[in-house]
């Protein structure tokens, strides 16, 4: 079967071994990590097809790892199944909110875990690969080239769309007018095109974003940034 590996981050050796054995029986290659730091490192380097993540871990806990992996574009698509102990219900909810795909409460049946792993992989393979950005009541579907506000499509010109996408994808970083001109209009900075063009389009874009217009923030003497905090 697949040569790509599943990463098991679990500090309890006997559980890690049991999970590894069962996943291997299920046809998967398995990598393990016994603490959070090693786990995070391996997840970044080895790009596993799925991570089985224990919540209580030495060095960096499971919630933190989940958060870091899901916030990084390079690892955000890796599905995560969390292992929680009884009494960690609150953490479980946080994990799912952070983007974990499933969870199992200890003690669990290793065979059921294998079944869950297969189900999650099936689900994620069926999911469209393109990105959907979401914040507040705003959504941007890159593949379809559409932006919706409260579920209704907003009519944006292609420049307004590109502008919004560039700002959004920068995840809160400030982008200068020159950078945006270059990125959206494809102008060479040396051409000295009016940076006011950017301001005009930003103004139009803000109007169309209505209740979400506050997300586009003017940063004095620097440019613009998109506020993607909830
Ligand atoms: Ca543990």
Boltz pocket constraint, residues with backbone or C-beta under 6 A from the ligand:
constraints:
  - pocket:
      binder: B
      contacts: [[A, 10], [A, 11], [A, 12], [A, 54], [A, 55], [A, 56], [A, 57]]
      max_distance: 6.0
